[in-house]
């Protein structure tokens, strides 16, 4: 009774509306004649289409606009906030003054891209300066470019990660990126989008530093998502219009309507953008949901995971249904398919508290006097079969994310911490890579096999180191470790001779209070020989496997490459070294590695580490790619012609694919169509690269949040640091003791700014009579500024050198609370 044909001349949309009205009428009749009687259920049609509503009324149907209906639900007034703004509403919010240029229609944009007058790229807002962005234009191979956009008019309502069309400005209007750190204070006024704003951009006019500059003329694809952040309640009493400040500094403030402002203040909330009219300083949006009180650990962790798009919901029943049934045992059929290596003295070496143990090692002397070394990796691909719900979930998550005191697993815990984890004294399935080597660490033979192992010990780096160093110990495990350590040193030396880089980043480790899980101590991680020992064999296994799967499947091997940075990336490193009369050569990774090795300054022992930290900042991201879709395989940092990831399948999905390829290559498993499809493989790599990058950002954000918690209870500390970067109005200081970076600003709103003179060439910053250079040693106070609960920050102020009117006096040393004894 509800089937209708499309009438001649009737649009598809009108036909659909009519079909819905017919269905509503039929359903109303049906419920009237059913048992619920004449006062039974009422069928309501909701539509925002004026024509549809009129026709429904003529047909005698009960019909409302969404807003009318939601506003009539008096028991739930908060639902009104979740309505997206309709076009009628949008018009009455904003001023009539046009603030932005019109966006070109898509047809004009496409024609312009085709004829080369416009460029298409991804819009990337600056975190440090809300009046600046770059548009990344993807080119063939090396030909990708970045266009600089400055000023609100030129940014023209583009939002971080939108795909936009840009038009280059004439060369005489090109500018350099601003060296000013500038945050949007968010006046809600819809004016001064012209002069005042633009004044804040300091122009650098040296020819060399100018970049291709453009303006956004059209939006090709919006990349909006619900954003986490906080409400800035309007000062006007009874007002329902408020500004929302996103947690991500790359996203502009959003204007929303809500009647619950008083309850939402102090909460973390989610807001979606509905649109950005050309006469509004900010986009318009609506409230989605509340996440909890700001500053609370659980709320902040949730924000952090949502903002970095980390999938963190519990595993669904569909996913869990593919886990092996417990108790799990190794059957005779399993043994028939694998090599029995349970007799070998295999052990694992990991950080303390590690439960997802991916890898284990062994080393023994063969009868011919050579050495046999084995890297045994958890055989996760045995448990996760291609294409099922468990596999799809792992592929989507891409990686395990490690936050301070919490882990978001890529695969359910039964696998990650139990059946796949190579714990000691239990039998486990492994994928083994076994070499025969001579005593010069030269590989004579390589073989790969699926195996069963029984690890004899799960050691921490420190425990393994103590065994190696203790001359009284001569058991099999210790002998195996010593053999591995000796070979690893030779391998490392060879790698470095080939031009591999050893760069530096300060990693911090928190010691948590066992009750409250708050950080009670913070220290930079110490690396031991055993860290390096494990790393060398993991690298070697990854290289051996990469070669094998590429030889076997040249079109669809999943590999990892690290592109060489463009020479301009090194500018800051070269300038920094030059300021201390040290020369850095960058023509190759080897040249860079060699010049870093000899870079020393008398009486400044930390100089080399600082230089390496700076060198790390010059690097490109390493990425996964499919061998059939690319020609450049080189891994710059490792100086290896080919590389992949094989050694961590519990926590990286890329390794599972590599295991599957390797298993097919040695005849241990069968293939499947997607594995051999280079386009699907390439799309998978894109997701893995995205997830990997976001997990790194989430980890950094977690460290930053815990650092704030740590300083919250500490009052003001006075610490030594070094200048890493010099800006026009600030210096960025690294505190080695805490692995912490912070900004010391020299211009303030509250008091008169000192005389500042910035020299781009140095770069140096002269504050009154004192000149700051990169790597200068300074003393600063560190405290937590929690005046803005959403963007709490570590504040740094200068105590030494003493500059009258600029420096602050060092705080009196307060007696520190006694440290509890901690397990190191």
C-alpha positions in Angstrom: 0.0 0.0 0.0 3.0 2.4 0.4 4.6 1.8 -3.0 4.5 4.8 -5.3 5.8 5.4 -8.8 7.7 8.6 -9.7 5.4 10.8 -11.8 6.5 12.5 -15.1 8.4 15.7 -14.3 8.6 14.9 -10.6 12.1 15.3 -9.1 13.6 12.3 -7.1 13.5 14.4 -4.0 9.8 15.3 -4.4 9.0 11.6 -5.1 10.8 10.6 -1.8 8.9 13.3 0.2 5.6 12.0 -1.3 6.6 8.4 -0.5 7.3 9.4 3.1 3.9 11.2 3.4 2.1 8.1 2.0 3.9 5.9 4.5 3.1 8.2 7.4 -0.6 8.2 6.4 -0.7 4.3 6.1 1.1 3.9 9.5 -1.4 6.3 11.2 -4.4 4.4 9.8 -2.7 1.1 10.8 -2.2 2.1 14.4 -5.7 3.5 14.6 -7.3 0.2 13.6 -4.9 -1.9 15.8 -5.5 -2.9 19.4 -4.2 0.4 20.8 -7.6 1.9 20.1 -8.5 5.4 19.0 -6.3 7.1 21.6 -3.4 5.0 20.5 0.1 6.0 19.3 0.4 9.2 17.2 2.6 9.2 14.1 4.5 12.4 13.7 6.3 13.6 10.6 9.4 15.8 11.2 10.7 17.8 8.3 12.5 21.1 7.8 11.3 21.3 4.2 8.7 24.0 4.0 6.9 22.6 0.9 6.8 19.1 2.3 5.4 20.4 5.6 2.6 22.3 3.8 1.6 19.3 1.7 1.6 17.1 4.8 -0.7 19.5 6.6 -3.1 19.6 3.6 -3.2 15.7 3.8 -4.2 16.0 7.5 -1.0 14.6 8.9 0.6 15.6 12.2 3.8 17.4 11.1 6.4 19.7 12.8 9.7 21.3 11.9 12.5 19.7 14.0 13.0 22.7 16.1 9.2 23.1 16.9 9.0 19.5 18.0 12.2 19.5 20.1 11.2 22.7 21.8 7.9 21.2 22.7 9.6 18.4 24.7 9.5 20.5 27.9 10.9 17.6 30.0 14.2 17.7 28.1 15.2 21.4 27.4 18.8 20.4 26.9 17.9 18.7 23.6 17.4 22.2 22.0 21.2 22.7 22.2 21.9 19.7 20.1 20.0 21.1 17.1 22.2 22.0 14.2 21.6 25.7 13.2 19.2 26.0 10.3 20.0 28.5 7.6 17.3 30.9 8.9 19.0 30.9 12.3 22.4 31.5 10.9 21.4 34.7 9.3 20.2 36.5 12.5 23.3 35.6 14.6 25.8 37.6 12.8 26.4 41.2 11.8 25.5 42.4 8.3 29.1 43.5 7.7 30.8 41.1 5.3 34.2 40.1 6.8 35.4 37.5 4.4 35.6 37.1 0.6 33.0 34.8 -1.0 34.1 31.2 -1.6 34.1 30.4 -5.3 31.7 27.7 -6.5 33.1 24.2 -7.0 32.8 24.4 -10.8 35.1 27.5 -10.9 37.5 25.9 -8.4 37.8 22.8 -10.5 38.3 24.7 -13.7 41.0 26.9 -11.9 42.8 23.8 -10.7 42.7 22.3 -14.2 44.2 25.4 -15.9 46.8 25.9 -13.1 45.5 29.2 -11.8 44.6 27.5 -8.4 46.4 24.9 -6.4 44.6 22.2 -4.3 46.0 21.2 -1.0 45.5 20.4 2.7 45.1 23.4 5.0 47.3 23.3 8.1 46.6 25.9 10.7 49.6 27.1 12.8 49.5 26.1 16.5 51.5 29.1 17.5 49.9 31.8 15.4 46.2 31.9 14.7 46.7 34.4 11.8 48.9 32.0 9.9 48.7 28.6 8.1 50.3 26.6 5.3 48.6 24.7 2.5 50.4 21.4 1.7 50.2 20.8 -2.1 50.9 17.1 -2.9 53.2 16.8 -6.0 54.8 13.9 -7.8 57.7 12.5 -5.7 59.9 15.3 -4.5 57.6 18.1 -6.0 55.3 18.7 -3.1 55.2 22.3 -2.0 53.9 24.4 0.9 52.0 27.7 0.3 52.1 30.2 3.2 48.8 31.9 4.1 48.8 35.0 6.4 45.9 37.1 7.7 42.3 36.3 8.4 41.0 37.5 5.0 43.5 35.2 3.2 42.8 32.3 5.5 39.1 32.9 4.5 37.3 30.5 6.9 39.3 27.4 6.2 39.7 25.1 9.2 42.6 22.8 10.0 42.8 19.8 7.7 40.2 21.1 5.2 41.0 20.5 1.5 41.2 23.9 -0.1 41.9 25.8 -3.3 44.5 28.5 -3.1 45.6 31.3 -5.4 49.2 32.4 -5.3 49.7 36.1 -4.6 52.1 38.1 -6.9 55.7 37.6 -5.9 56.1 41.2 -4.5 53.4 40.2 -1.9 55.2 37.1 -0.7 56.2 37.1 3.0 58.2 34.9 5.4 56.6 32.9 8.2 56.1 35.0 11.3 58.5 34.4 14.2 55.9 35.7 16.7 54.1 33.4 19.1 50.5 34.6 18.9 47.3 33.2 20.6 43.8 34.3 19.8 42.3 36.0 22.8 38.9 35.6 21.3 37.0 38.9 21.5 33.5 37.8 20.5 33.1 41.0 18.5 32.6 40.5 14.8 34.7 43.4 13.8 38.3 44.4 13.2 39.2 41.6 11.0 41.3 44.0 9.0 43.9 46.4 10.3 44.4 45.5 14.0 44.7 41.8 13.3 47.1 42.1 10.5 49.4 44.4 12.5 50.1 41.5 14.8 52.0 39.7 12.0 55.5 40.8 12.0 56.8 40.8 8.5 60.3 39.5 7.7 61.5 41.1 4.6 64.8 39.4 3.8 64.5 37.9 0.3 65.9 34.6 1.4 63.3 33.7 4.0 60.2 34.6 1.9 58.0 31.7 0.9 55.3 31.3 -1.8 52.3 33.1 -0.3 48.7 32.7 -1.3 45.0 33.1 -0.3 42.2 30.6 0.1 39.6 31.1 -2.7 37.4 28.0 -2.2 36.8 25.0 0.0 36.9 21.6 -1.7 36.2 19.3 1.2 35.5 20.2 4.8 37.2 17.9 7.3 35.2 18.8 10.3 34.7 16.5 13.3 33.2 17.0 16.7 35.7 19.0 18.7 36.5 18.8 22.4 36.9 22.0 24.4 35.3 24.4 26.9 32.6 27.0 26.9 33.5 30.7 27.4 30.2 31.9 28.8 29.0 35.2 27.6 29.3 38.2 30.0 25.7 39.2 29.0 23.1 38.0 31.5 20.4 35.7 30.1 22.4 35.4 26.8 22.2 32.0 25.0 25.0 32.8 22.6 28.5 31.8 23.8 31.9 31.1 22.4 33.5 27.7 22.6 37.3 27.3 22.7 38.5 24.0 21.3 41.3 22.1 23.1 43.2 21.9 19.8 44.9 25.3 19.2 44.7 24.7 15.4 40.9 25.0 15.5 39.2 28.4 15.7 36.7 29.3 18.4 33.1 28.3 17.6 29.9 30.3 18.4 27.1 28.1 19.9 23.7 28.6 21.3 22.9 26.9 24.6 20.6 27.5 27.5 22.7 25.4 29.9 25.8 27.6 30.0 25.8 27.8 33.8 26.0 24.0 34.1 28.5 23.6 31.2 31.1 26.1 32.5 34.0 24.1 33.9 33.1 21.0 31.9 34.9 19.6 28.9 32.3 19.4 26.1 32.1 18.4 22.5 30.8 20.8 19.8 30.2 20.3 16.1 30.6 23.1 13.5 27.5 23.7 11.3 28.8 26.4 9.0 30.9 29.6 8.7 29.0 32.6 7.2 31.1 35.3 5.5 29.9 37.9 7.9 31.0 36.1 11.1 34.4 36.2 12.8 33.9 32.6 14.0 32.1 29.5 12.7 28.7 28.6 14.1 28.1 25.2 15.8 26.0 23.3 18.3 26.6 21.4 21.5 27.0 17.6 21.2 27.7 16.2 24.7 29.5 16.8 27.9 32.6 14.7 28.8 33.0 15.6 32.5 34.8 18.1 34.7 37.9 19.8 33.3 41.2 18.9 35.0 40.0 15.5 36.2 42.3 12.7 35.1 39.6 10.5 33.5 38.0 13.5 31.6 41.4 14.7 30.3 42.3 11.2 29.2 39.0 10.9 27.3 39.6 14.3 25.6 43.1 13.3 24.7 42.0 10.1 23.0 39.0 11.8 21.2 41.2 14.7 20.0 43.8 12.4 18.6 41.2 10.1 17.1 42.4 7.0 19.0 39.8 4.2 18.8 39.4 3.3 22.5 36.0 1.7 22.9 35.9 -1.7 24.5 36.3 -4.6 22.0 32.9 -5.6 20.6 31.4 -9.1 21.1 31.9 -9.7 17.3 35.6 -9.1 17.8 35.9 -11.1 21.0 34.1 -14.1 19.3 37.2 -14.7 17.2 39.5 -15.3 20.2 40.7 -18.8 20.9 38.7 -20.8 23.4 40.4 -21.2 26.8 42.1 -23.3 28.1 44.3 -23.0 25.0 46.8 -25.8 24.4 49.4 -26.6 21.7 48.2 -29.7 19.8 50.3 -32.4 18.1 48.9 -31.0 14.7 50.3 -27.6 15.7 53.7 -29.1 16.5 53.8 -30.9 13.1 53.6 -27.5 11.4 56.4 -25.9 13.4 60.0 -26.2 14.3 60.4 -27.3 18.0 62.9 -24.8 19.6 61.8 -25.3 23.2 65.3 -26.6 24.1 67.0 -23.3 23.2 68.0 -20.8 25.9 65.7 -18.1 24.8 65.0 -15.0 26.9 63.3 -11.6 26.6 64.6 -8.2 27.6 62.0 -5.4 28.1 61.2 -2.3 30.1 60.0 -2.9 33.7 56.3 -3.9 33.9 56.0 -4.9 30.3 53.3 -7.5 29.8 53.0 -7.5 25.9 56.3 -9.1 25.2 56.7 -9.3 21.4 60.3 -10.5 21.1 62.8 -12.9 22.6 66.5 -13.7 21.7 69.0 -16.5 21.9 72.7 -16.9 21.0 74.7 -20.1 21.1 78.0 -21.5 19.8 77.7 -24.0 17.0 79.9 -27.1 16.5 81.8 -25.4 13.7 82.7 -22.5 16.0 80.3 -20.0 14.4 77.4 -18.5 16.4 73.7 -19.0 16.0 71.5 -16.0 16.8 67.7 -16.2 16.9 65.1 -13.4 17.1 61.8 -15.0 18.0 58.7 -12.8 17.5 55.2 -13.5 18.8 53.2 -15.3 16.1 50.1 -13.0 16.3 49.1 -13.8 12.7 48.4 -17.4 13.8 45.5 -16.1 16.0 44.3 -13.2 13.8 43.0 -14.5 10.5 42.5 -12.2 7.4 39.2 -10.4 7.0 37.4 -11.4 10.3 36.1 -8.8 12.8 39.2 -9.2 15.0 41.5 -8.5 12.0 39.4 -5.5 10.8 39.4 -4.0 14.3 43.2 -4.4 14.6 43.7 -2.9 11.1 41.6 0.1 12.0 43.3 0.7 15.3 46.7 0.2 13.6 48.8 0.5 16.8 48.7 0.1 20.6 48.8 3.5 22.3 50.9 3.9 25.4 49.8 6.7 27.7 51.3 7.4 31.1 50.0 4.6 33.3 47.6 3.2 30.7 47.7 1.2 27.5 45.1 1.2 24.7 45.6 -2.2 23.1 45.4 -2.9 19.4 44.3 -6.5 20.1 42.3 -7.9 23.1 44.2 -8.6 26.3 43.9 -12.4 26.0 46.3 -12.1 23.1 48.3 -9.1 24.0 49.2 -10.0 27.6 48.7 -13.7 27.5 48.6 -16.1 24.5 50.9 -14.0 22.2 53.1 -12.6 24.9 56.4 -14.5 25.1 56.4 -14.8 28.9 58.9 -17.0 30.6 58.4 -20.7 31.3 55.4 -21.2 29.1 55.2 -22.6 25.5 54.4 -20.0 22.9 54.1 -19.9 19.1 56.8 -17.7 17.5 58.0 -16.6 14.1 61.7 -17.1 14.2 64.5 -15.4 12.2 67.7 -17.4 12.7 71.2 -16.4 11.5 74.5 -18.2 11.4 77.2 -15.6 12.0 80.9 -15.6 12.4 82.6 -13.7 15.3 82.8 -10.6 13.2 79.0 -10.4 13.2 78.9 -11.2 9.5 75.8 -13.2 8.4 76.6 -16.5 6.7 73.1 -17.9 6.5 69.6 -16.7 7.3 66.4 -18.8 7.7 62.9 -18.1 8.8 60.6 -20.6 10.4 57.3 -20.8 12.4 58.3 -22.3 15.8 57.4 -23.2 19.3 59.6 -21.7 22.0 59.8 -21.7 25.8 61.5 -18.5 27.1 63.8 -19.2 30.1 63.6 -15.7 31.5 61.7 -12.4 31.2 64.3 -9.8 32.1 64.3 -6.0 32.4 67.1 -4.0 30.7 68.7 -3.5 34.1 68.5 -7.2 35.1 70.1 -8.2 31.8 72.8 -5.6 32.2 73.6 -6.9 35.8 74.0 -10.5 34.5 76.3 -9.4 31.7 78.5 -7.3 34.1 78.6 -9.9 37.0 81.8 -11.9 36.4 80.6 -14.7 38.8 77.6 -15.6 36.6 78.2 -18.2 33.9 74.8 -19.8 33.4 73.4 -20.4 29.9 71.2 -17.3 30.0 74.1 -15.1 30.9 76.4 -16.6 28.3 73.7 -16.1 25.7 73.3 -12.4 26.7 77.1 -11.8 26.6 77.3 -13.3 23.1 74.4 -11.2 21.9 75.9 -8.0 23.5 79.3 -8.6 21.9 77.8 -9.1 18.4 75.4 -6.1 18.9 78.4 -3.8 19.6 80.0 -4.9 16.3 76.7 -4.5 14.4 76.2 -1.0 15.8 79.7 0.1 14.9 79.2 -1.1 11.3 75.8 0.6 11.1 77.3 3.9 12.3 80.3 3.5 9.8 77.7 3.2 7.1 76.2 6.5 8.1 73.3 5.6 10.4 72.3 8.5 12.7 72.2 8.3 16.4 69.9 11.1 17.4 68.7 12.2 20.7 65.3 12.9 22.3 64.8 13.2 26.0 62.3 10.7 27.1 60.9 11.1 30.6 59.5 8.5 32.9 57.0 9.0 35.7 57.0 7.1 38.9 53.4 6.8 39.9 52.0 6.6 43.4 50.5 3.1 43.7 47.3 4.4 45.3 46.4 7.7 43.6 48.3 7.0 40.3 49.6 10.6 40.4 53.2 11.2 39.3 55.5 11.5 42.3 58.8 11.5 40.6 59.9 12.4 37.1 63.2 11.6 35.5 64.8 11.3 32.1 65.2 7.6 31.0 68.7 6.2 31.3 69.7 4.0 28.4 71.9 1.0 29.0 74.0 -1.3 26.7 71.2 -3.8 26.8 68.7 -1.3 25.3 71.1 -1.0 22.4 71.7 -4.8 22.3 68.0 -5.6 21.8 67.6 -2.7 19.3 70.5 -4.0 17.1 68.9 -7.4 16.6 65.5 -6.0 16.0 66.9 -3.8 13.3 68.7 -6.7 11.8 65.6 -8.9 11.8 63.6 -6.1 10.2 66.2 -5.6 7.4 66.5 -9.4 6.8 62.7 -9.8 6.6 62.3 -6.7 4.4 64.7 -8.2 1.8 63.0 -11.6 1.8 59.4 -10.3 1.3 60.6 -7.8 -1.3 62.5 -10.5 -3.3 59.4 -12.7 -3.1 56.7 -10.0 -3.7 58.2 -7.0 -5.4 54.8 -5.5 -6.1 53.1 -5.8 -2.7 55.6 -5.9 0.1 54.8 -3.6 3.0 58.0 -1.7 3.7 59.0 1.3 5.8 61.1 4.2 4.5 62.5 7.4 6.0 62.9 10.2 3.4 66.0 12.4 3.5 65.1 15.9 4.7 65.3 18.8 2.2 68.4 20.8 2.9 66.4 23.8 4.1 65.3 21.7 7.1 68.8 21.9 8.4 69.0 25.7 8.5 68.4 26.0 12.2 70.9 23.2 13.0 73.6 24.7 10.9 73.0 28.2 12.4 73.0 26.8 15.9 76.3 24.9 15.4 77.8 27.9 13.7 77.1 30.1 16.8 79.5 27.9 18.7 82.0 27.7 15.7 81.1 24.2 14.8 80.5 23.1 11.2 77.8 20.6 10.3 77.9 18.8 6.9 74.6 17.7 5.5 75.3 16.3 2.0 74.5 12.8 3.2 73.4 10.9 6.3 77.0 9.8 6.8 78.4 13.4 6.5 75.8 14.5 9.1 76.5 11.6 11.4 80.3 12.2 11.2 80.0 15.9 11.9 77.7 15.3 14.9 80.2 12.8 16.3 83.0 15.3 16.4 80.9 18.3 17.4 82.3 19.3 20.8 82.7 22.6 22.7 85.2 22.9 25.5 83.6 23.2 28.9 80.1 22.5 27.5 79.6 18.8 27.8 75.9 18.9 27.0 76.5 20.6 23.7 76.5 17.4 21.6 73.3 16.1 23.1 71.6 19.5 22.4 72.8 19.4 18.8 71.4 15.9 18.3 68.1 16.9 19.9 68.0 19.8 17.3 69.0 17.4 14.5 66.0 15.2 15.4 63.7 18.2 14.8 65.0 18.5 11.3 64.0 15.0 10.3 61.1 13.8 8.2 58.5 11.3 9.4 59.3 7.6 8.6 56.3 6.1 6.8 54.9 2.7 5.7 54.4 2.2 1.9 53.7 -0.6 -0.6 56.7 -1.5 -2.7 54.7 -1.6 -6.0 53.6 2.0 -5.5 57.0 3.7 -4.9 60.5 3.6 -6.1 62.4 5.2 -3.3 62.9 2.6 -0.5 65.8 4.2 1.4 65.7 4.6 5.2 67.8 7.7 5.8 68.1 7.5 9.6 69.2 3.8 9.6 71.3 4.2 6.4 69.6 1.0 5.1 68.5 0.5 1.5 65.4 -1.5 2.6 63.5 -1.8 5.9 60.2 -2.9 7.4 58.6 -3.7 10.7 58.4 -7.4 11.7 59.3 -7.4 15.4 56.2 -6.0 17.2 53.1 -7.6 15.9 51.2 -7.4 19.2 51.3 -3.6 19.1 51.6 -2.7 15.4 49.3 -3.9 12.6 52.0 -3.4 9.9 54.0 -6.2 11.5 51.0 -8.6 11.2 50.9 -8.0 7.4 54.6 -8.5 7.2 54.3 -11.8 9.1 51.6 -12.9 6.6 53.8 -12.0 3.6 56.8 -13.8 5.1 54.6 -16.9 6.0 53.5 -17.1 2.3 57.1 -16.6 1.2 58.3 -19.6 3.2 55.2 -21.8 2.5 54.0 -21.6 6.0 50.6 -20.1 5.2 48.3 -19.4 2.3 47.8 -16.1 0.6 44.5 -14.1 0.1 43.5 -11.5 -2.5 43.9 -8.3 -0.5 47.4 -9.2 0.5 48.5 -9.2 -3.2 46.5 -6.0 -4.1 48.9 -3.1 -4.1 46.1 -0.5 -4.1 44.5 -2.0 -1.0 47.9 -2.4 0.6 48.6 1.3 -0.1 45.3 2.4 1.4 46.1 0.3 4.5 49.5 2.1 4.7 47.8 5.5 4.7 45.7 4.5 7.7 48.7 3.0 9.5 50.7 6.2 9.0 47.9 8.3 10.3 47.2 6.1 13.3 51.0 6.0 14.1 51.3 9.8 13.9 48.2 10.3 16.1 49.4 7.8 18.7 52.7 9.7 19.0 50.9 13.0 19.5 48.6 11.4 22.1 51.6 10.0 23.9 53.2 13.4 24.0 50.0 15.0 25.2 49.8 12.4 28.0 53.3 13.2 29.1 52.5 16.9 29.0 49.3 16.4 31.2 51.2 14.3 33.7 54.0 16.8 33.8 51.4 19.4 34.8 50.1 17.2 37.5 53.6 16.7 38.7 54.3 20.5 38.9 50.9 21.2 40.4 52.0 20.0 43.9 55.6 21.4 43.6 55.1 25.1 43.8 57.8 27.1 42.0 61.1 25.4 41.1 64.3 27.0 39.9 66.2 24.9 37.3 69.0 25.2 34.8 68.1 24.9 31.1 69.4 25.6 27.6 67.9 27.7 24.8 66.8 25.5 21.9 65.1 28.2 19.7 65.1 32.0 19.6 61.9 33.8 18.5 61.1 37.5 18.0 59.4 37.8 21.4 60.5 34.7 23.3 63.1 32.0 23.9 62.3 28.3 24.0 64.1 26.6 26.8 64.9 22.9 27.4 65.2 21.6 31.0 67.3 18.4 30.7 66.5 17.3 34.2 62.8 16.9 33.3 63.1 16.6 29.5 60.8 19.6 29.5 60.4 22.4 27.0 58.9 25.8 27.8 58.7 29.3 26.4 60.0 32.4 28.2 58.0 35.4 26.8 59.5 38.9 26.9 56.5 40.9 25.9 53.6 41.0 28.3 50.1 42.6 28.3 50.4 43.8 31.8 53.6 45.8 31.8 55.7 47.7 29.4 57.7 45.4 27.2 61.5 45.7 27.3 63.5 46.7 24.3 63.7 43.7 21.9 65.9 43.4 18.9 65.7 40.1 16.8 68.3 39.2 14.3 67.1 36.5 11.9 70.6 35.6 10.7 71.9 34.5 14.1 69.2 33.9 15.2 69.7 36.1 18.2 67.4 38.1 20.4 68.7 41.2 22.3 66.6 42.0 25.4 67.7 45.3 26.8 71.5 44.9 27.0 71.7 41.1 26.9 71.8 39.0 23.7 70.5 35.4 23.7 71.9 32.8 21.4 70.8 29.2 20.8 72.3 26.8 23.3 73.0 29.6 25.9 72.6 28.3 29.4 69.9 30.0 31.5 68.2 29.6 34.8 64.4 29.7 34.9 61.6 29.3 37.4 59.1 26.6 36.5 55.5 26.7 37.8 52.1 25.6 36.6 49.8 28.3 35.3 46.3 26.9 35.8 44.4 30.2 35.3 43.0 28.8 32.1 41.9 25.3 33.1 41.6 24.1 29.5 45.1 25.2 28.4 47.0 24.8 31.6 50.6 25.4 30.9 54.0 25.2 32.4 55.2 28.8 32.9 58.8 29.7 32.7 60.4 33.0 33.8 64.0 34.0 33.6 66.1 34.3 36.8 69.6 34.2 35.2 71.1 36.0 33.4 69.8 38.9 35.5 68.2 41.6 33.3 66.8 44.5 35.4 63.0 44.7 34.9 62.9 41.4 33.0 64.3 38.7 35.2 62.4 37.5 38.3 64.2 36.6 41.6 64.7 32.9 42.3 62.3 31.4 44.8 63.5 30.4 48.2 64.2 26.6 48.2 61.4 25.0 50.0 62.0 21.8 51.8 61.0 19.1 49.4 58.7 16.3 50.6 60.8 13.2 51.4 60.9 10.9 48.4 59.5 7.5 48.9 61.8 4.6 48.0 61.1 3.9 44.4 61.8 0.8 42.4 64.1 2.0 39.7 
